[in-house]
Amino acid sequence: MTVEILSVGTELLLGNIVNTNAAFIAEALAKLGITTYHQSTVGDNHERLVAAIAHAFETADMIIAIGGLGPTLDDITKAATAEYFGVGLTTHEETLRLIEARSAGRFSENIERNAIVPEGCSILPNDHGQAPGVIMEKNGKIAMLLPGPPHELEPMFTHYAVPFLREKTSSVFYSRTLKIMGIGEAKVEVMLQDLIEAQTNPTIAPYAKVGEVHIRLTASAESEGVAQNLIEPIAKEIYHRLSPNIYGEDEKSLAETVLDLLKANNHTIAIAESCTGGLIVSDLIAVSGCSEVLREGLIAYSNEAKTARLKVPELIIKTYGAVSPQTAIAMAEGAARTSNASVAISTTGIAGPDGGTSEKPVGLVYIGLYIEGRETQVLTYNFASSRNIIRTRAAKFAMDGLRRALQEKNISIKI
């Protein structure tokens, strides 16, 4: 089965919002082993949408249309799909009752349009919104219509669309994603070149993220257990070649890995951020249970904050500068001391686009790592990118540096 993802909305064409839905669906389909040949985007125009649906079905067995299911006049996806399949529209009474019950009478009349669907369709319940998802099947073609808001689309797809799609595939597909920090996509590919060239089943797909690389292993078999067994020897070989750069798998984040290591070693942590401006703390707080180890996070952006809140000696900043290994060390030690934490991370750098010099260019970042009982270490990086990418990479490499420090007996001063 081949699928085309069709995103609906003029706001997407104008660049008013980023199309994260298409990325989510594409990744989910890949994990299911379903081929996506094309993605397309069309504005809120009925005739163009009908034409886009017809064009997609020239090559695809199925389209997944995202957006345009709501109650306003520019929500036209259900009507356009009904026209393509030659059916009318009708009110789905169960959905209407749910809308009325959830709204408790406090809704405008046009919200009832959420319950209008193509005749003969199947319904995908919307547990987080009003408009249900829709599936149409006719003459070997399938159209799946999903709502646009991500907080509605993602659970609907996971809980209701995925079981439907699995019934449409002849084999079971199982995917396992290995997550890597410290080496780039090109180097990963070179180190795995023979495995990639010889791949059949499972397949090996490396792809780059900001600051890291993911490798998706996907196997097809008659059962999930058999697919897992096909992947296992390849995964072991990749671990053998790339460890200790692999920090986790599948949905496990770098922050979650770091927090698990801190808990296992009975550590508490404090974060002192300058150039990263709270990104490290934000990632840690996104993980449930972080309060067991996270003491505090401080954004000490100014020199005054570094001295007043972290007790960094003014002489260090005056002599070496705010962006220096010495300041990074003093910030990390100050964060640990003032919070009574056993571990601390600090970041100081030049995120740009201004402020760089020949001696300290834009992208220079120093990361301080304090671990109780060890000498405070400094990791030095030179990131060449935009301001926010530099900050994101610095936050990730800071956490990865701590991960390596907690996993190894010694850490080097530079990576």
C-alpha positions as CSV (number, residue, x, y, z in Angstrom):
1,M,0.0,0.0,0.0
2,T,1.3,3.4,-1.0
3,V,0.1,6.6,0.7
4,E,0.2,10.3,-0.1
5,I,0.0,12.8,2.7
6,L,-2.2,15.8,1.7
7,S,-2.0,18.8,4.0
8,V,-4.9,21.3,3.7
9,G,-4.7,24.9,4.7
10,T,-3.8,28.3,3.2
11,E,-1.9,29.1,6.4
12,L,0.5,26.3,5.5
13,L,1.1,27.7,2.0
14,L,1.8,31.1,3.4
15,G,4.2,29.8,6.0
16,N,2.1,31.1,8.9
17,I,2.5,27.8,10.7
18,V,5.0,24.9,10.5
19,N,3.6,21.6,9.2
20,T,4.6,19.4,12.1
21,N,1.6,17.1,11.3
22,A,3.0,15.8,8.0
23,A,6.3,15.0,9.7
24,F,4.5,13.1,12.5
25,I,2.4,11.1,10.0
26,A,5.3,10.3,7.7
27,E,7.4,9.0,10.6
28,A,4.6,7.0,11.9
29,L,3.9,5.4,8.5
30,A,7.6,4.5,8.1
31,K,7.4,2.7,11.5
32,L,4.4,0.7,10.1
33,G,6.3,-0.1,6.9
34,I,3.9,1.8,4.7
35,T,5.5,3.6,1.8
36,T,4.9,7.4,1.4
37,Y,5.8,8.5,-2.2
38,H,4.5,12.0,-2.1
39,Q,3.5,14.8,0.2
40,S,1.5,17.8,-1.0
41,T,-0.1,20.9,0.4
42,V,-3.2,22.7,-0.9
43,G,-5.0,25.9,0.2
44,D,-8.6,26.3,1.4
45,N,-10.1,26.1,-2.1
46,H,-12.8,23.5,-2.9
47,E,-12.0,23.0,-6.6
48,R,-8.3,22.8,-6.0
49,L,-8.7,20.3,-3.2
50,V,-10.9,18.0,-5.3
51,A,-8.2,18.2,-8.0
52,A,-5.5,17.5,-5.5
53,I,-7.3,14.4,-4.2
54,A,-7.8,13.1,-7.7
55,H,-4.2,13.7,-8.6
56,A,-3.0,11.9,-5.5
57,F,-5.1,8.9,-6.2
58,E,-3.5,8.5,-9.7
59,T,-0.4,7.0,-7.9
60,A,-1.5,6.3,-4.3
61,D,-3.7,3.6,-2.9
62,M,-4.5,5.9,0.0
63,I,-4.4,9.5,0.9
64,I,-4.2,10.9,4.5
65,A,-5.6,14.4,4.4
66,I,-4.8,16.6,7.3
67,G,-6.9,19.7,8.4
68,G,-10.0,21.3,7.2
69,L,-12.5,19.3,9.3
70,G,-13.7,22.0,11.6
71,P,-16.9,24.1,11.7
72,T,-15.9,27.2,9.7
73,L,-16.6,28.0,6.1
74,D,-12.9,27.3,5.1
75,D,-13.1,23.8,6.5
76,I,-13.8,22.0,3.2
77,T,-12.0,18.7,3.4
78,K,-15.0,16.6,4.1
79,A,-17.1,18.2,1.4
80,A,-14.3,17.9,-1.2
81,T,-13.7,14.2,-0.4
82,A,-17.4,13.4,-0.5
83,E,-17.5,15.0,-4.0
84,Y,-14.6,13.0,-5.2
85,F,-16.2,9.7,-4.0
86,G,-19.6,10.8,-5.4
87,V,-21.5,10.8,-2.1
88,G,-23.4,13.4,-0.1
89,L,-22.9,14.7,3.4
90,T,-24.9,13.7,6.5
91,T,-25.0,14.4,10.2
92,H,-23.3,11.7,12.4
93,E,-25.8,11.7,15.3
94,E,-23.4,10.0,17.8
95,T,-20.8,12.7,17.2
96,L,-23.4,15.4,17.5
97,R,-24.6,14.0,20.9
98,L,-20.9,14.0,22.1
99,I,-20.4,17.6,21.0
100,E,-23.6,18.7,22.8
101,A,-22.6,16.7,25.9
102,R,-19.1,18.1,26.1
103,S,-20.3,21.7,25.4
104,A,-23.2,21.5,27.9
105,G,-25.2,23.9,25.8
106,R,-22.4,26.5,25.6
107,F,-21.6,26.5,21.9
108,S,-22.4,28.4,18.7
109,E,-24.6,26.8,16.1
110,N,-21.7,26.3,13.6
111,I,-20.0,23.9,15.9
112,E,-22.6,21.4,14.9
113,R,-20.9,21.3,11.5
114,N,-18.2,19.2,13.1
115,A,-20.7,16.3,13.1
116,I,-21.3,16.6,9.3
117,V,-19.5,13.8,7.5
118,P,-19.5,12.0,4.1
119,E,-22.2,9.4,3.7
120,G,-21.0,5.8,4.3
121,C,-17.8,6.8,6.0
122,S,-16.2,5.2,9.1
123,I,-15.6,7.5,12.1
124,L,-12.4,7.9,14.1
125,P,-13.3,9.3,17.5
126,N,-11.8,12.6,18.6
127,D,-11.0,12.3,22.3
128,H,-9.4,15.7,22.5
129,G,-11.6,17.9,20.3
130,Q,-14.9,18.2,18.4
131,A,-14.4,17.1,14.8
132,P,-14.0,13.3,14.3
133,G,-11.7,11.7,11.8
134,V,-13.1,10.1,8.7
135,I,-12.3,7.0,6.6
136,M,-13.7,6.6,3.1
137,E,-13.2,3.4,1.0
138,K,-14.4,2.9,-2.5
139,N,-13.1,1.0,-5.6
140,G,-9.8,0.1,-3.9
141,K,-9.0,3.7,-2.8
142,I,-9.0,4.9,0.8
143,A,-9.1,8.4,2.1
144,M,-8.4,9.1,5.8
145,L,-9.2,12.6,7.0
146,L,-7.6,13.8,10.2
147,P,-8.0,17.1,12.2
148,G,-5.4,19.8,12.0
149,P,-4.6,20.6,15.6
150,P,-1.7,18.3,16.6
151,H,-3.1,17.7,20.1
152,E,-6.1,16.2,18.4
153,L,-4.4,14.5,15.4
154,E,-1.6,12.6,17.2
155,P,-3.7,10.7,19.7
156,M,-6.4,10.0,17.1
157,F,-3.8,8.6,14.7
158,T,-2.1,6.5,17.4
159,H,-5.2,5.0,19.0
160,Y,-7.5,4.7,16.1
161,A,-5.8,5.1,12.7
162,V,-2.8,2.8,13.4
163,P,-5.0,-0.3,14.2
164,F,-6.9,0.3,10.9
165,L,-3.6,0.7,8.9
166,R,-2.2,-2.5,10.4
167,E,-5.1,-4.4,9.1
168,K,-4.3,-3.2,5.6
169,T,-0.7,-4.5,5.6
170,S,0.1,-8.1,4.9
171,S,3.1,-8.2,7.2
172,V,4.0,-7.0,10.6
173,F,6.6,-4.2,10.7
174,Y,8.7,-3.4,13.7
175,S,11.0,-0.4,14.1
176,R,13.8,0.3,16.6
177,T,15.5,3.7,16.6
178,L,19.0,4.2,18.0
179,K,19.9,7.7,19.1
180,I,23.5,9.0,18.8
181,M,25.4,12.1,20.1
182,G,28.9,13.1,19.4
183,I,29.4,12.1,15.8
184,G,27.8,13.4,12.7
185,E,25.6,11.8,10.0
186,A,28.4,11.5,7.5
187,K,30.7,9.8,9.9
188,V,27.9,7.4,11.1
189,E,27.3,6.4,7.5
190,V,31.0,5.7,6.9
191,M,31.2,3.6,10.0
192,L,28.1,1.6,9.0
193,Q,28.7,1.7,5.2
194,D,29.0,-2.1,4.7
195,L,25.9,-2.7,6.8
196,I,23.9,-0.1,4.9
197,E,25.0,-1.5,1.5
198,A,24.1,-5.0,2.4
199,Q,20.7,-4.2,4.0
200,T,17.7,-6.1,2.9
201,N,15.5,-7.0,5.8
202,P,15.9,-5.1,8.2
203,T,16.5,-1.8,6.6
204,I,18.9,0.8,8.1
205,A,18.0,4.5,7.8
206,P,20.3,7.1,9.4
207,Y,19.0,10.7,9.5
208,A,20.2,13.8,11.2
209,K,18.5,15.8,14.0
210,V,19.8,19.1,15.5
211,G,22.9,18.0,17.4
212,E,22.3,14.3,17.0
213,V,21.8,11.4,14.6
214,H,19.1,8.7,14.7
215,I,19.3,5.3,13.0
216,R,16.0,3.6,12.3
217,L,16.0,-0.2,11.9
218,T,12.9,-1.6,10.4
219,A,12.1,-5.3,9.8
220,S,9.1,-7.0,8.1
221,A,8.0,-10.5,9.3
222,E,5.0,-12.6,10.0
223,S,5.0,-11.5,13.7
224,E,6.5,-8.8,15.8
225,G,8.7,-11.3,17.7
226,V,10.3,-12.5,14.4
227,A,10.9,-8.9,13.3
228,Q,12.6,-8.1,16.6
229,N,14.8,-11.1,16.2
230,L,15.8,-9.9,12.7
231,I,16.8,-6.5,14.1
232,E,18.7,-7.7,17.2
233,P,22.0,-8.8,15.5
234,I,22.2,-5.6,13.4
235,A,21.5,-3.5,16.5
236,K,24.2,-5.3,18.5
237,E,26.7,-4.7,15.7
238,I,25.9,-1.0,15.6
239,Y,26.3,-0.8,19.3
240,H,29.7,-2.5,19.0
241,R,30.8,0.1,16.4
242,L,29.2,3.3,17.8
243,S,29.2,3.0,21.6
244,P,29.5,5.0,23.8
245,N,27.9,7.5,21.3
246,I,24.5,5.8,21.5
247,Y,22.6,7.4,24.4
248,G,19.2,5.8,24.0
249,E,16.5,4.2,21.9
250,D,13.0,5.0,20.5
251,E,11.1,7.5,22.6
252,K,13.8,7.9,25.3
253,S,15.2,11.4,25.3
254,L,18.7,12.5,26.2
255,A,17.3,14.3,29.2
256,E,15.6,11.2,30.4
257,T,18.8,9.2,30.0
258,V,20.7,11.8,32.1
259,L,18.1,11.8,34.8
260,D,18.1,8.0,35.0
261,L,21.9,8.1,35.5
262,L,21.6,10.8,38.2
263,K,19.0,8.7,40.1
264,A,21.1,5.5,39.7
265,N,24.1,7.3,41.2
266,N,22.1,9.0,44.0
267,H,23.0,12.5,42.6
268,T,21.2,15.8,42.7
269,I,21.8,18.4,40.0
270,A,21.9,22.2,39.6
271,I,22.1,24.0,36.3
272,A,23.7,27.4,35.7
273,E,23.0,28.7,32.1
274,S,24.2,31.7,30.3
275,C,24.1,31.3,26.5
276,T,21.6,28.4,26.6
277,G,19.1,30.6,28.5
278,G,17.2,27.8,30.3
279,L,17.1,25.2,27.5
280,I,18.8,22.5,29.6
281,V,16.4,23.0,32.5
282,S,13.5,23.0,30.1
283,D,14.5,19.6,28.7
284,L,15.0,18.1,32.1
285,I,11.7,19.4,33.4
286,A,9.9,17.9,30.4
287,V,10.6,14.5,31.9
288,S,8.2,13.3,34.7
289,G,10.0,12.6,37.9
290,C,12.8,15.1,37.4
291,S,12.0,16.7,40.8
292,E,13.7,13.7,42.5
293,V,17.1,15.0,41.4
294,L,16.8,18.6,40.0
295,R,17.6,21.1,42.7
296,E,17.4,24.3,40.7
297,G,18.2,26.0,37.5
298,L,19.5,29.6,37.2
299,I,19.9,31.8,34.1
300,A,22.9,33.9,35.0
301,Y,23.1,35.9,31.8
302,S,24.8,39.0,33.0
303,N,28.2,39.3,34.7
304,E,26.4,40.7,37.8
305,A,24.2,37.6,38.1
306,K,27.2,35.4,37.8
307,T,28.9,37.1,40.7
308,A,25.9,37.7,42.8
309,R,24.0,34.5,42.4
310,L,26.7,32.0,41.6
311,K,29.5,33.6,43.6
312,V,31.8,33.7,40.5
313,P,34.8,35.9,41.6
314,E,34.8,39.3,39.8
315,L,38.5,38.8,39.2
316,I,37.9,35.7,37.1
317,I,35.5,37.5,34.8
318,K,37.7,40.6,34.7
319,T,40.8,38.5,33.9
320,Y,39.5,35.8,31.6
321,G,36.1,37.1,30.4
322,A,32.6,35.8,30.9
323,V,33.1,33.4,28.1
324,S,36.1,31.4,29.3
325,P,36.9,28.0,30.7
326,Q,37.6,29.6,34.1
327,T,34.2,31.2,34.3
328,A,32.5,28.0,33.2
329,I,34.3,26.1,36.0
330,A,33.4,28.8,38.6
331,M,29.7,28.8,37.4
332,A,29.4,25.0,37.8
333,E,31.0,25.0,41.2
334,G,29.0,28.0,42.3
335,A,25.7,26.3,41.2
336,A,26.6,23.1,43.1
337,R,27.7,25.0,46.2
338,T,24.8,27.4,46.5
339,S,22.2,24.7,45.9
340,N,23.9,21.9,47.8
341,A,23.7,19.7,44.7
342,S,26.3,16.9,44.0
343,V,26.4,17.6,40.3
344,A,26.2,20.8,38.3
345,I,26.3,21.9,34.6
346,S,27.2,25.4,33.4
347,T,27.2,27.0,30.0
348,T,28.7,30.2,28.8
349,G,29.3,31.2,25.1
350,I,28.8,33.5,22.2
351,A,25.6,32.6,20.4
352,G,25.8,35.5,18.0
353,P,25.1,36.8,15.5
354,D,27.1,39.6,17.2
355,G,29.7,39.7,19.9
356,G,32.3,37.4,18.3
357,T,36.0,38.3,17.9
358,S,39.0,36.5,16.2
359,E,39.9,35.1,19.6
360,K,36.4,34.2,20.7
361,P,34.3,33.7,17.6
362,V,30.5,33.3,17.4
363,G,29.7,29.7,18.3
364,L,32.4,29.3,20.9
365,V,30.8,27.6,24.0
366,Y,32.3,26.4,27.2
367,I,30.5,23.8,29.3
368,G,31.4,23.2,32.9
369,L,30.8,19.8,34.5
370,Y,31.0,19.5,38.3
371,I,30.7,16.1,39.9
372,E,31.3,15.7,43.6
373,G,34.7,14.2,44.3
374,R,36.1,14.9,40.9
375,E,38.0,17.8,39.4
376,T,35.6,20.2,37.5
377,Q,36.0,19.7,33.8
378,V,35.4,21.9,30.8
379,L,34.1,20.9,27.4
380,T,34.9,23.3,24.6
381,Y,32.9,23.5,21.3
382,N,32.8,25.8,18.3
383,F,29.4,25.5,16.7
384,A,28.9,27.1,13.3
385,S,25.2,27.9,12.8
386,S,22.4,30.4,13.7
387,R,21.9,31.7,17.2
388,N,19.2,29.3,18.2
389,I,20.8,26.3,16.7
390,I,24.0,27.2,18.6
391,R,22.0,27.4,21.8
392,T,20.2,24.1,21.1
393,R,23.4,22.3,20.3
394,A,25.1,23.7,23.3
395,A,22.3,22.4,25.6
396,K,22.3,19.0,24.1
397,F,26.1,18.6,24.2
398,A,26.1,19.8,27.8
399,M,23.7,17.0,28.8
400,D,25.6,14.5,26.7
401,G,28.9,15.5,28.3
402,L,27.3,14.8,31.7
403,R,26.0,11.5,30.4
404,R,29.4,10.4,29.4
405,A,30.9,11.6,32.6
406,L,28.5,9.6,34.7
407,Q,29.0,6.5,32.5
408,E,32.8,6.6,32.4
409,K,35.5,6.8,35.0
410,N,37.2,9.7,33.4
411,I,36.2,12.4,31.0
412,S,38.4,14.4,28.6
413,I,38.7,18.1,28.7
414,K,37.6,18.4,25.0
415,I,35.5,16.2,22.7
